[in-house]
Amino acid sequence: YYAFMWGYPGKKLLFMGQEFAQRREWSEARALDWDLLDHAPHRGIWQVVRDLNYLYRSRPALHARDCEPDGFSWLIVDDSENSVFAWLRSAPDGNPIAVISNFTPVPRDNYRVPLPKAGSWREIINTDASDYGGSGKGNGGVVEARAEGGGVSATMLLPPLSTIMLEFVPD
């Protein structure tokens, strides 16, 4: 869910300990349970939040037009059968970023996503990566969007219960 939130317009908010999946409710009477970072699942959540923060700061498409309608456009909004949503984030001084979320435990093989430009789209984050505690399923780092039948789209693997972000790579 974190990558869905970071990819969606608006300001981001995590509360004390959510950045590493603390189990106990936060209390001002005690410190956060930082020792949980010694356990792989908690470390994986911490790493994905760290990487999302880096992407958010370094990619203008994810923050520059946070409150402007032209910084966001839907790519897929009506695929209730597969529980997939996709949208595009854009900014004048950055490459567009497609955010694709699969909200089911079922991988979606050969899933077609419409994109605004033909060419290479680099997978800049995949929340199902093994570094984050996921299965490691992905697209080998890049997908190719092709113009076909009056539109542009790319076929890709959508890992289970995950969000991927694809950044357009200009020639």
N, C-alpha and C positions, 0 to 999 in steps of 0.2 A: 504494500500500500504506500510505502514511503516514496517510491519513484513516481507513482501516480500523482501524489500530492506535489512533489517537486516539479513535475512536468506541467501541472495545471496552473493557470494564472492565479495570482493572489499571493499574499504573504504566507510564509511557512511558520508553523508553531509546533514545537515539541516541548513537552513538559518534563521536568526533572527526572532523568533516568530513561526516558523513552529512546534516547539515542543509542542505548545498548540493551534494550528490552529488560529493564529492571522488573523483577516480579512483584516486589512489595510496593505498596503505595508510598509516595514520597511523604516525608515528615520533616519539619524543621528541627525536630529533636535529635535527628541522627544523620550521618553522612550517607551519600549514595553508595550503593553496593558495587563499587568499582572492581572488586575482586571477581565479579561475574565475567569480566573481560578475559579471565584465564580459561574460560569455557568457549569452545568453538562456536556454538550457536549465537552467543551474545557478542563475541568478537566479530562474527559475520555481519550482524545487524549494525554494529558500530562502524565497520568498514564500508558498508553500503551508504550509510548516512554521511560519512566522511567524503566518499566519492561523489555523492549527489551534491554536497555543499561545494565541492571543487567545480563541478560542472555548472552549477547555478551561477557561481561567481565569474567563471571564465567564458561562458557562452552567452552573448547578448540576447540571443533568441529566447532564452529561458527567463530573462528578467527585465529587459529594456522596455518592453511594452506590456508590463504586467497588468496595467489598468486600462489598456486601450483595446478596443475591439479588433483592430487590424493586426494585433500581435497573436491572434488565436483563430484557427478555423478547424472545423470538424472534418475528419477524413472518413471515419466510421462512427455512426451514432445509433444505428438501428439494427445491429446484429445480435438480437436477443437470443437466438438459437445457440450461438457460440459464446455469448457473454464477453464479447470483445469490443473495446472502445479504442479509437485512434484519433489523434488530432495533430495539428501542425502548429508549432510556435515559430515566430519569425520576428526579425528586427532589421532595420536598414543596414546596420554595420556588422552583420553576422550571418552565418549560414543557417538556413532553416533546419529545424529539428522536428522529426516525427516521433511522437510518443504513442506506443501501442501497448495496451494492457489486456491480458488474458485473465479473466476472473474465475476460471475453472481449474480443477486439478488435471485437466486433460490437455496434453500438448496438441497444438494445432499445426499439423504438417501441411506444407504447400498452401499456406494461407495467403490470399491475395490482398494487398493493401494499396489503395490508390495514393499516389504521391504527385506533387506538383511539377517535378522535374525528372527527366530521364537521366540516367547516369548512376554513379556509385554513391551509396549511402552507407557510411561507416557506423557500426554498432558501437556507440560510445558508453553504453551501460546496458547490462542484462542482469536483472535481479536474481536470475536463476543460475548465475555463475557459481562455480565451485568455491571460489574465494569467499562468497557470502553464505555458504552452506547449502547451496542449491545443487541441482543435478548436473550442472555443467552443459546442459543443452543450449545450443545457440546457432548462429549463422556464420560461423567462421570469421567473424569480424566485419563482414561487408555483405550488402545485398545490392543487386543490380536492378534498377528500375528501367523498364522498357516501354516505349510508346507502342500501343496496340489498340486497334479498334476505336480510335478517337480519344483515348485517354492514356495516362501513364500509370503503371503500377509495378509492384515488385511482389514476388512470391517468396515467402519466408517461413521459417519455423517460429511459432510462438510457444515458448516454454510454458509449462503449467504454473498457474498462480504467480504470474510474473509481469513485469513491465520492461520493455526494451525502449531505448532511445536511439534513433538513427539520425546522423548528421550528414547533410548533403556535402559531397566532396566535389568542388568545382574542378573542371579540367585544367 
